């Protein structure tokens, strides 16, 4: 009987050893599949590793990364949360063993810095979970995670960048700029910080000229190192436009379009730059291409109508105003009604012109009142 009992124990130990060896095999396979961008395969392998070892912290961490790649963001959050819980639990057990009479564990007693020293995945899990929260636009949750990251390491570049992103996503441009400046004080070669700060500068209204010059400086640094970074050219083009440097804006938007021919906003933006230079014959093809890419691109439709009007091609302008109003017949298109009315007026189609001017008045705008008084009795 004793022999059978001992044999059972030995077999159980061997079974556990085999299972642990197998879970490592599944984990390593998952890592390789992730590197090969076989995310579904990686997910299956990490899940099998977790089935064999439900407290396999590294497997939960890698599976969270995999869920994010598969855009299963809520699942990613659950796995990152599990990583944090497991590490906290391991720390609690360690402290309770070392300080049985003084450490009660958990809650307000968590020393984030001390826990992070026991496992580098701890701060990474908070960092990565914050990124997922940002993608889900869960700003409060993202801020909570970022706070913990920066409590652990006030100079953590990932945490600071995430803090900048959260501020930027909520249009707190000045605060975001301060954070990116802090990143650059820690790493003066950090291209993403230059890029993000440069894009924020283009959004500032106060001290606009200085801000856009700063944007150009930051984005030029990025472009020098990354000459195929279309977004950097895009934002620098915006900065040039804000400074009314239309030729420079055209040059940058042209580069954007060489890198990304279907970048609709760059087509519309370059068209507007041409229009500001009164080069309407160049503006119209850009607007037309943007409309071809997106037939409901109201900005491009309205801009093309404006260019047609400048060329006194009233019939073409009216067709575009018709399209704009058809897409959005509400008061948001009040200017389109007025401009179409002016086109009709120039064609001496008084009835149609007056209908549009009166429509403008009905929307509560007074921009057509003079036209109504002069032509619509």
C-alpha positions as CSV (number, residue, x, y, z in Angstrom):
1,X,0.0,0.0,0.0
2,X,2.9,2.3,0.9
3,X,4.6,1.5,-2.3
4,X,1.5,2.4,-4.3
5,X,1.2,5.8,-2.4
6,X,4.9,6.6,-3.1
7,X,4.5,5.6,-6.8
8,X,1.4,7.9,-7.0
9,X,3.4,10.9,-5.6
10,X,6.3,10.2,-8.0
11,X,3.9,10.0,-11.0
12,X,2.2,13.2,-9.9
13,X,5.5,15.0,-9.7
14,X,6.5,13.7,-13.1
15,X,3.2,14.8,-14.5
16,X,3.7,18.3,-13.1
17,X,7.2,18.5,-14.5
18,X,5.9,17.5,-17.9
19,X,3.1,20.0,-17.8
20,X,5.5,22.8,-16.8
21,X,7.9,21.8,-19.6
22,X,4.9,21.8,-22.0
23,X,3.7,25.2,-20.9
24,X,7.1,26.6,-21.6
25,X,7.0,25.0,-25.1
26,X,3.7,26.6,-25.8
27,X,4.9,30.0,-24.5
28,X,8.1,29.9,-26.7
29,X,6.0,28.9,-29.7
30,X,3.7,31.8,-29.0
31,X,6.6,34.2,-28.9
32,X,7.9,32.9,-32.2
33,X,4.5,33.2,-33.9
34,X,4.1,36.7,-32.6
35,X,7.4,37.7,-34.2
36,X,6.2,36.1,-37.4
37,X,2.9,38.2,-37.1
38,X,0.9,35.0,-36.8
39,X,-1.2,36.6,-34.1
40,X,-4.0,34.0,-34.1
41,X,-1.4,31.3,-33.7
42,X,0.3,33.2,-31.0
43,X,-3.0,33.7,-29.2
44,X,-3.7,29.9,-29.2
45,X,-0.2,29.1,-27.9
46,X,-0.3,31.6,-25.1
47,X,-3.8,30.4,-24.1
48,X,-2.6,26.8,-23.9
49,X,0.4,27.9,-21.8
50,X,-2.1,29.6,-19.4
51,X,-4.3,26.6,-19.3
52,X,-1.3,24.6,-18.0
53,X,-0.2,27.3,-15.6
54,X,-3.0,29.8,-14.6
55,X,-0.5,32.1,-12.9
56,X,2.0,32.2,-15.8
57,X,2.6,36.0,-15.7
58,X,4.7,36.2,-18.8
59,X,2.1,34.3,-20.9
60,X,-0.7,36.7,-19.7
61,X,1.5,39.7,-20.7
62,X,2.3,38.3,-24.1
63,X,-1.3,37.3,-24.7
64,X,-2.3,40.9,-23.8
65,X,0.1,42.2,-26.5
66,X,-1.4,39.7,-29.0
67,X,-5.0,40.7,-28.2
68,X,-4.0,44.3,-28.9
69,X,-2.6,43.4,-32.3
70,X,-5.9,41.6,-33.0
71,X,-7.8,44.8,-31.9
72,X,-9.5,42.8,-29.1
73,X,-8.8,45.7,-26.7
74,X,-11.0,44.8,-23.8
75,X,-9.4,41.3,-23.7
76,X,-6.0,43.0,-23.7
77,X,-7.0,45.1,-20.7
78,X,-8.1,42.0,-18.8
79,X,-4.8,40.3,-19.4
80,X,-2.7,43.3,-18.4
81,X,-4.9,43.6,-15.3
82,X,-4.2,39.9,-14.6
83,X,-0.5,40.5,-14.8
84,X,-0.7,43.4,-12.3
85,X,-2.8,41.3,-10.0
86,X,-0.4,38.3,-10.1
87,X,2.6,40.5,-9.4
88,X,0.9,42.3,-6.6
89,X,-0.1,38.9,-5.1
90,X,3.4,37.5,-5.4
91,X,4.7,40.7,-3.7
92,X,2.1,40.3,-0.9
93,X,3.2,36.7,-0.3
94,X,6.8,37.7,-0.2
95,X,6.2,40.6,2.3
96,X,3.9,38.5,4.5
97,X,6.6,35.8,4.7
98,X,9.3,38.3,5.5
99,X,7.2,40.5,7.8
100,X,4.5,38.3,9.2
101,X,3.6,40.6,12.1
102,X,3.7,44.0,10.4
103,X,2.5,43.5,6.8
104,X,-1.2,43.0,6.2
105,X,-0.9,43.2,2.4
106,X,-2.7,44.9,-0.5
107,X,-4.8,48.1,-0.5
108,X,-3.3,51.3,0.6
109,X,-0.1,49.6,1.6
110,X,1.0,48.8,-2.0
111,X,4.4,50.3,-2.6
112,X,4.3,50.5,-6.4
113,X,8.1,51.2,-6.6
114,X,8.9,48.3,-4.4
115,X,6.6,45.9,-6.4
116,X,8.1,47.1,-9.7
117,X,11.6,46.2,-8.4
118,X,10.5,42.6,-8.1
119,X,9.3,42.2,-11.7
120,X,10.0,44.5,-14.7
121,X,6.7,43.4,-16.3
122,X,4.8,45.4,-13.6
123,X,5.6,48.9,-15.0
124,X,5.3,47.6,-18.5
125,X,1.8,46.2,-17.8
126,X,0.7,49.6,-16.5
127,X,2.3,51.4,-19.5
128,X,0.8,49.0,-22.1
129,X,-2.7,49.1,-20.4
130,X,-2.6,52.9,-20.5
131,X,-2.0,52.8,-24.3
132,X,-5.0,50.5,-24.7
133,X,-7.2,52.8,-22.6
134,X,-6.0,55.7,-24.7
135,X,-7.2,53.8,-27.9
136,X,-10.5,53.3,-26.2
137,X,-10.7,57.0,-25.2
138,X,-10.9,56.0,-21.6
139,X,-9.0,59.1,-20.4
140,X,-9.5,58.6,-16.6
141,X,-8.4,55.0,-16.6
142,X,-5.4,55.9,-18.8
143,X,-4.5,58.8,-16.4
144,X,-4.7,56.4,-13.4
145,X,-2.2,54.0,-15.0
146,X,0.1,56.8,-16.1
147,X,0.1,58.2,-12.6
148,X,1.3,54.9,-11.2
149,X,4.0,54.6,-13.9
150,X,5.3,58.0,-13.1
151,X,5.1,57.3,-9.4
152,X,7.4,54.3,-10.0
153,X,9.7,56.3,-12.3
154,X,9.0,60.0,-12.7
155,X,11.3,60.0,-15.8
156,X,9.8,57.0,-17.5
157,X,9.7,58.1,-21.2
158,X,6.8,55.8,-22.1
159,X,4.7,57.1,-19.3
160,X,5.5,60.7,-20.1
161,X,4.7,60.2,-23.8
162,X,1.4,58.5,-22.8
163,X,0.6,61.5,-20.6
164,X,1.3,63.8,-23.5
165,X,-1.0,61.7,-25.8
166,X,-3.9,61.9,-23.3
167,X,-3.6,65.6,-23.0
168,X,-3.2,66.0,-26.8
169,X,-6.3,63.8,-27.5
170,X,-8.3,66.1,-25.3
171,X,-7.0,69.2,-27.0
172,X,-4.9,70.4,-24.0
173,X,-2.2,71.5,-26.4
174,X,-0.1,73.7,-24.1
175,X,0.0,71.0,-21.4
176,X,0.9,68.3,-23.9
177,X,3.8,70.6,-25.2
178,X,5.2,70.9,-21.7
179,X,5.2,67.1,-21.3
180,X,6.9,66.5,-24.7
181,X,9.4,69.2,-23.7
182,X,10.1,67.2,-20.5
183,X,10.7,64.1,-22.6
184,X,13.2,66.0,-24.8
185,X,15.0,67.3,-21.8
186,X,15.6,63.6,-20.9
187,X,16.3,62.4,-24.5
188,X,17.1,65.2,-26.9
189,X,17.0,62.7,-29.8
190,X,13.5,61.4,-29.2
191,X,11.9,61.8,-32.7
192,X,8.4,60.9,-31.6
193,X,8.5,63.7,-28.9
194,X,9.6,66.2,-31.6
195,X,6.8,65.0,-33.9
196,X,4.1,65.1,-31.2
197,X,5.2,68.5,-29.9
198,X,5.4,69.9,-33.5
199,X,1.9,68.7,-34.3
200,X,0.6,70.4,-31.0
201,X,2.3,73.7,-31.9
202,X,0.2,73.8,-35.1
203,X,-3.0,73.9,-33.0
204,X,-2.1,76.9,-30.9
205,X,-4.0,80.1,-31.5
206,X,-2.1,82.3,-28.9
207,X,1.3,83.5,-30.3
208,X,0.4,81.7,-33.5
209,X,3.4,82.8,-35.6
210,X,5.9,81.8,-32.9
211,X,4.1,78.5,-32.3
212,X,4.1,77.5,-36.0
213,X,7.8,78.4,-36.3
214,X,8.5,76.1,-33.4
215,X,6.4,73.4,-35.2
216,X,8.5,73.8,-38.3
217,X,11.7,73.4,-36.3
218,X,10.5,70.3,-34.5
219,X,9.0,68.6,-37.6
220,X,12.1,69.5,-39.7
221,X,14.2,67.5,-37.2
222,X,11.8,64.5,-37.7
223,X,11.9,64.8,-41.5
224,X,15.7,65.0,-41.6
225,X,15.8,61.6,-39.8
226,X,12.7,60.1,-41.4
227,X,12.4,61.5,-44.9
228,X,9.4,59.2,-45.6
229,X,7.4,60.3,-42.6
230,X,4.3,61.6,-44.4
231,X,2.6,62.7,-41.2
232,X,5.6,65.0,-40.4
233,X,5.4,66.6,-43.8
234,X,1.6,66.9,-43.3
235,X,1.9,68.8,-40.1
236,X,4.8,70.9,-41.3
237,X,2.6,71.8,-44.3
238,X,-0.1,72.9,-41.9
239,X,2.4,75.1,-40.0
240,X,3.5,76.7,-43.3
241,X,-0.1,77.3,-44.2
242,X,-0.7,78.9,-40.8
243,X,2.1,81.3,-41.6
244,X,0.7,81.9,-45.1
245,X,3.8,80.4,-46.7
246,X,1.7,78.8,-49.5
247,X,4.6,77.7,-51.7
248,X,6.2,75.8,-48.8
249,X,2.9,74.3,-47.9
250,X,2.4,73.1,-51.5
251,X,5.9,71.6,-51.5
252,X,5.2,69.6,-48.3
253,X,1.7,68.5,-49.3
254,X,3.1,67.4,-52.7
255,X,5.6,65.2,-50.8
256,X,2.8,63.8,-48.7
257,X,1.0,62.9,-51.9
258,X,4.0,61.2,-53.4
259,X,4.3,59.1,-50.3
260,X,0.5,58.6,-49.9
261,X,-1.4,59.3,-53.2
262,X,-4.8,58.8,-51.6
263,X,-4.2,61.2,-48.7
264,X,-7.5,63.1,-49.3
265,X,-6.8,65.9,-46.7
266,X,-3.5,66.7,-48.4
267,X,-5.2,67.1,-51.8
268,X,-7.8,69.4,-50.3
269,X,-5.1,71.3,-48.4
270,X,-2.9,71.7,-51.5
271,X,-5.9,72.9,-53.4
272,X,-6.5,75.6,-50.8
273,X,-2.9,76.7,-51.0
274,X,-3.2,77.0,-54.8
275,X,-6.4,78.9,-54.3
276,X,-4.7,81.3,-51.9
277,X,-2.2,81.9,-54.6
278,X,-5.1,82.5,-57.0
279,X,-4.0,79.4,-59.1
280,X,-7.5,78.2,-59.4
281,X,-6.7,76.0,-62.5
282,X,-4.4,74.0,-60.2
283,X,-6.7,74.0,-57.2
284,X,-9.7,72.5,-59.0
285,X,-8.0,69.2,-60.1
286,X,-6.8,68.6,-56.5
287,X,-10.4,69.2,-55.2
288,X,-11.7,66.9,-57.9
289,X,-9.3,64.1,-56.9
290,X,-10.3,64.5,-53.2
291,X,-14.0,64.3,-54.2
292,X,-13.3,61.2,-56.3
293,X,-11.7,59.5,-53.3
294,X,-14.7,60.6,-51.1
295,X,-17.8,61.8,-52.9
296,X,-19.1,63.2,-49.5
297,X,-16.1,65.3,-48.8
298,X,-18.0,68.5,-48.1
299,X,-14.8,70.5,-47.5
300,X,-13.5,69.6,-51.0
301,X,-16.9,70.2,-52.6
302,X,-17.3,73.6,-51.1
303,X,-13.7,74.6,-51.9
304,X,-14.1,73.5,-55.5
305,X,-17.3,75.5,-55.7
306,X,-15.4,78.5,-54.4
307,X,-12.7,78.1,-57.0
308,X,-15.3,77.8,-59.8
309,X,-16.9,81.0,-58.5
310,X,-13.5,82.8,-58.6
311,X,-13.3,81.8,-62.3
312,X,-16.9,82.9,-62.8
313,X,-17.9,79.4,-63.8
314,X,-21.2,79.9,-62.1
315,X,-23.0,76.8,-63.4
316,X,-20.2,74.5,-62.2
317,X,-20.2,76.3,-58.8
318,X,-23.9,75.8,-58.5
319,X,-23.6,72.1,-59.2
320,X,-21.1,71.8,-56.3
321,X,-23.2,73.9,-53.9
322,X,-26.1,71.6,-54.8
323,X,-24.0,68.6,-53.8
324,X,-22.9,70.2,-50.6
325,X,-26.5,71.1,-49.6
326,X,-27.7,67.7,-50.6
327,X,-25.2,66.1,-48.2
328,X,-26.0,68.5,-45.4
329,X,-29.2,70.6,-45.9
330,X,-29.1,71.9,-42.3
331,X,-28.1,75.3,-41.1
332,X,-24.4,74.1,-41.1
333,X,-24.5,74.8,-44.8
334,X,-25.9,78.3,-44.5
335,X,-22.9,79.7,-46.3
336,X,-23.4,77.3,-49.2
337,X,-27.0,78.6,-49.6
338,X,-25.7,82.2,-49.6
339,X,-22.9,81.4,-52.1
340,X,-25.3,79.5,-54.4
341,X,-27.6,82.5,-54.2
342,X,-24.8,84.8,-55.3
343,X,-24.0,82.4,-58.2
344,X,-27.7,82.5,-59.2
345,X,-27.6,86.3,-58.9
346,X,-24.6,86.5,-61.2
347,X,-26.6,84.5,-63.7
348,X,-29.5,86.8,-63.2
349,X,-31.7,83.9,-62.0
350,X,-33.4,86.1,-59.5
351,X,-36.1,83.7,-58.3
352,X,-33.5,81.0,-57.4
353,X,-31.2,83.6,-55.9
354,X,-34.0,85.0,-53.7
355,X,-35.0,81.5,-52.5
356,X,-31.5,80.9,-51.3
357,X,-31.1,84.3,-49.7
358,X,-34.4,83.8,-47.8
359,X,-33.4,80.3,-46.8
360,X,-30.3,81.9,-45.2
361,X,-32.5,84.4,-43.3
362,X,-34.7,81.5,-42.1
363,X,-31.6,79.9,-40.6
364,X,-31.1,83.0,-38.5
365,X,-28.2,84.5,-40.4
366,X,-28.2,88.1,-41.5
367,X,-25.5,87.8,-44.2
368,X,-28.1,87.7,-47.0
369,X,-30.3,90.5,-45.6
370,X,-28.8,93.2,-47.9
371,X,-29.3,91.0,-50.9
372,X,-32.9,90.4,-50.0
373,X,-33.5,94.1,-49.5
374,X,-31.9,94.9,-52.9
375,X,-33.2,92.1,-55.1
376,X,-36.1,90.2,-53.5
377,X,-39.2,92.4,-53.5
